[in-house]
């Protein structure tokens, strides 16, 4: 299973010289199975560049949305494969008590927000509402979804291929309401999805001092991510979904601080273009694409 980061920023795209290394595009991750199955996690602005790399030999794409906040769907209308005849695109997203997934995405892919209507796309699009706890299989990839702690219907995903596992929780506040964190696994949001994961991609939006004034916003402090990863026994941890105000220099300082204390996992800060070969107890290093 090959995993590539195409967008690592949260809330708002942040292009500019101060974000070039960690990246300014919002959440998008490519997962490629050994059999060629292509799964995309979220459709932030990073999906535009990803779409340009998908050749005509690919006939099916599965797009898994954790939730429908705009930073996770902003790139959808610029995803080139949606405009190819003969392309089959399956879009999966959390169920809502009010409207189905297609109806909610139509609010974005229609005027005045976007000039092209969802119904006018030339590809074949199928929508799937993901239940609160659901398992599905795409090629050789086994996928589990479960609700996690974030405003609005939001799921995290765990993807397995053989013994290798990836946990993806880009918008997640596992410490919410906890007097002492982490608590017992059954009371910790996202614990089952991340338990013993070979690669954990997880929300790291705030510094500790910032989080105190943003409790309930649905995001994690970097320090809470380290505690969560330790509790879940993740092998390799990739911080993700950085705050728009956090520059490369700020993130360097934060991750240097994190490494001053011995960690029971490998910490690899998420950067746009990094790719990982995920295997059981993965030991390979991230490397740039291209």
RAJO-V347796 format. One record per pair of residues at least 6 apart in sequence whose ideal C-beta (glycine too) atoms are under 7 Angstrom apart, sorted by the first residue. I is the first residue (numbers start at 1). GAP is how many residues later the second one is. D is the distance in Angstrom with one decimal. If there is no record, write none. Layout:
# RAJO-V347796
i = {I I}
gap = {GAP GAP}
d = {D D}
This chain:
# RAJO-V347796
i = {1 1 1 1 1 1 2 2 2 3 3 3 3 3 3 3 4 4 4 4 5 5 5 5 5 5 6 6 6 6 6 6 6 6 6 7 7 7 7 7 7 7 7 7 8 8 8 8 8 8 8 9 9 9 9 9 9 10 10 10 10 10 10 10 11 11 11 12 12 13 13 13 13 14 14 15 16 18 18 19 19 20 21 21 22 22 22 22 22 23 23 25 25 25 25 26 26 26 26 26 26 27 27 27 27 27 27 27 28 28 28 28 28 28 28 28 29 29 29 29 30 30 31 31 31 31 32 33 33 33 33 34 34 35 35 37 37 37 37 38 38 38 39 39 39 39 39 40 40 40 40 40 41 41 41 42 42 42 42 43 43 43 43 43 43 43 44 44 44 44 45 45 46 46 47 47 47 48 48 48 51 51 51 52 54 59 59 59 60 61 61 62 62 62 63 63 63 63 64 64 65 65 65 65 65 66 66 66 66 66 66 67 67 67 67 67 67 68 68 73 76 76 77 77 77 81 81 81 82 82 82 83 83 83 84 84 85 85 87 87 88 89 89 89 90 90 91 91 91 92 92 93 93 93 94 94 94 94 95 95 95 95 96 96 100 101 101 102 105 106 108 109 109 109 110 110 130 130 132 132 133 134 135 135 136 140 141 141 142 143 143 144 144 145 145 146 146 146 146 147 147 148 148 148 148 148 148 148 149 149 149 149 149 149 150 150 150 150 151 154 156 156 156 156 156 156 157 158 158 158 158 159 163 164 164 164 164 165 165 166 166 166 166 167 167 167 167 168 169 169 169 169 169 170 170 170 170 171 171 171 171 172 172 172 172 172 173 173 173 174 174 174 174 174 174 175 175 175 176 176 181 181 182 182 182 182 185 191 194 194 194 195 195 196 197 197 198 198 198 198 198 198 198 199 199 199 199 199 200 200 200 200 201 201 201 202 202 202 202 202 202 203 203 203 203 203 204 204 204 204 204 204 204 205 205 205 205 205 206 206 206 206 207 207 207 208 208 211 222 222 222 225 226 226 229 229 230 234 235 235 235 235 236 236 236 236 237 237 237 238 238 239 239 240 242 251 255 255 258 259 268 273 273 274 274 275 275 275 276 276 277}
gap = {30 32 160 163 165 277 30 273 275 26 28 163 196 272 273 275 25 26 271 285 24 265 266 267 268 269 19 22 23 24 40 41 43 44 266 16 18 19 20 21 37 38 39 265 14 15 232 234 262 263 264 14 15 16 17 233 235 16 17 61 195 231 232 233 60 232 233 59 232 11 12 13 32 10 230 9 8 229 230 228 229 228 227 250 220 226 229 247 249 248 249 19 20 21 247 18 19 20 45 46 48 15 17 19 44 45 143 214 12 14 15 16 18 19 22 47 12 13 139 172 10 20 8 10 128 135 6 106 107 108 128 106 127 104 105 101 102 103 104 20 23 24 23 25 99 102 120 7 10 21 23 24 23 116 127 23 24 30 128 20 22 29 30 32 33 36 27 28 30 31 29 30 29 226 28 29 32 27 30 31 28 29 30 28 27 27 28 29 28 20 28 28 30 76 26 27 28 29 28 93 7 8 26 27 28 6 88 89 90 104 105 27 83 85 86 87 104 25 36 35 32 33 32 37 39 6 8 42 7 39 41 38 39 40 38 39 37 38 36 37 36 34 35 36 36 38 10 34 36 36 38 8 36 37 36 59 60 61 34 35 36 58 8 57 29 26 28 25 13 12 6 7 8 9 7 8 15 25 14 15 13 11 8 9 7 21 18 20 18 14 16 14 49 10 12 9 10 46 47 7 8 6 7 8 21 24 41 42 23 24 25 27 40 69 21 22 23 68 67 17 11 12 13 16 34 37 11 7 9 35 39 7 117 34 114 115 116 32 33 31 32 33 112 26 27 30 33 33 21 24 25 33 34 31 33 70 71 32 47 48 70 17 18 30 31 48 45 46 47 14 15 16 46 50 54 6 45 49 39 40 43 46 6 45 46 49 6 41 6 38 40 37 38 37 35 37 37 38 80 81 82 83 84 37 39 77 79 83 29 34 37 38 37 39 69 18 23 26 35 37 38 16 17 22 37 38 16 18 21 35 36 37 38 14 15 36 37 38 8 13 15 37 14 15 47 13 15 10 17 32 36 14 32 37 8 36 34 31 30 31 46 47 29 30 32 46 28 29 30 30 32 30 31 30 9 18 12 14 9 8 18 15 16 12 14 11 12 14 8 10 7}
d = {6.4 6.0 4.3 5.4 6.6 4.5 4.4 6.3 5.8 6.4 5.5 6.1 6.4 6.6 4.6 5.7 7.0 4.3 4.3 6.2 5.8 5.5 6.8 5.8 6.8 5.0 6.7 4.2 6.7 6.1 3.5 6.5 5.9 4.5 6.6 6.7 3.6 5.0 5.2 3.9 4.3 5.9 2.3 6.6 6.1 4.5 5.6 6.2 4.5 6.5 5.5 6.1 5.5 6.0 5.1 5.5 6.6 6.7 6.9 6.3 5.3 3.7 6.0 6.4 5.4 6.9 5.4 6.5 4.5 5.6 5.9 5.6 4.9 4.1 4.7 4.5 6.6 4.1 6.1 6.4 6.2 6.8 4.6 6.0 6.1 5.5 5.5 6.9 5.3 6.0 3.0 6.3 4.5 3.7 6.2 3.1 4.9 6.5 4.2 6.9 6.2 4.3 4.1 7.0 6.6 5.4 5.0 6.1 6.7 5.4 6.4 4.8 3.4 4.5 6.1 6.6 4.2 6.8 6.5 6.5 5.8 5.7 4.3 6.6 5.9 6.7 5.9 5.1 5.2 4.8 5.8 6.3 6.6 4.8 5.0 5.3 3.0 6.5 5.5 6.0 5.3 7.0 4.9 6.2 5.9 6.1 6.8 6.6 6.9 6.5 4.8 7.0 5.4 6.5 5.2 6.1 5.9 4.6 6.6 6.1 6.5 6.5 5.0 5.2 4.3 6.6 5.6 5.5 5.9 5.5 5.3 4.4 6.5 6.8 3.9 6.9 5.0 5.1 4.3 6.7 4.4 3.9 5.6 6.0 5.5 6.8 6.6 6.1 4.5 5.8 5.1 4.7 6.8 5.1 6.5 7.0 4.8 6.9 4.8 5.8 6.3 6.7 6.8 6.6 3.9 6.3 5.8 5.7 6.6 6.1 6.2 5.9 6.5 5.8 6.3 4.0 6.5 6.5 5.7 6.0 7.0 6.9 5.9 4.9 6.4 5.0 6.6 6.7 6.2 5.2 5.3 6.7 6.0 6.9 6.8 5.7 4.7 6.8 4.1 6.9 4.9 5.4 7.0 5.1 5.0 6.3 6.8 6.5 5.3 4.6 5.4 4.6 6.9 6.2 5.4 3.9 6.2 4.8 4.1 6.2 5.9 6.5 6.5 5.3 5.7 4.6 5.1 4.3 6.3 5.0 6.1 6.5 6.3 3.9 5.0 6.6 4.9 5.9 6.9 4.8 5.1 4.9 6.9 5.2 5.0 5.7 5.5 5.5 4.6 6.1 5.3 4.6 6.8 4.5 5.5 6.2 6.2 6.6 5.7 6.8 5.7 5.7 6.4 4.4 5.9 5.1 5.1 4.7 6.3 4.8 6.3 5.3 3.9 6.9 4.5 6.0 6.4 3.8 4.8 6.0 7.0 6.3 4.0 6.5 5.2 4.8 4.7 6.3 5.0 4.5 7.0 4.6 4.0 5.4 4.9 4.9 5.2 4.9 5.2 6.5 7.0 4.8 5.5 5.0 4.2 3.9 4.8 5.0 5.0 6.5 6.7 5.0 6.3 6.7 5.7 5.4 4.7 5.7 5.8 6.5 6.3 6.7 5.5 6.5 4.6 5.8 5.0 5.8 5.8 5.6 4.7 5.6 6.5 6.6 5.2 4.2 6.9 4.4 6.8 6.5 6.2 6.1 5.2 5.5 6.1 4.3 4.4 6.0 5.3 4.1 6.0 5.0 6.7 5.1 6.9 4.8 4.9 6.5 5.4 6.7 6.0 6.3 4.6 5.1 6.7 5.9 4.9 6.2 5.8 3.9 5.0 6.8 4.7 5.0 6.7 6.9 5.3 6.9 6.8 6.7 6.1 5.3 4.3 6.8 6.5 4.8 6.3 4.8 5.1 3.4 6.1 6.5 6.6 3.8 6.4 5.5 6.6 4.9 6.0 6.0 4.8 6.4 6.6 6.4 6.2 5.1 4.9 3.8 6.4 5.6 6.5 6.2 6.0 6.8 4.5 5.6 5.7 5.4 5.9 6.8 5.4 6.0 6.2 4.5 6.2 5.6 5.1 7.0 5.4 5.4 4.6 5.2 5.7 4.4 6.4 6.5 6.9 5.0 6.3 6.5 5.2 5.0 4.6 4.2 6.7 6.7 6.2 5.5 7.0 5.6 4.9}
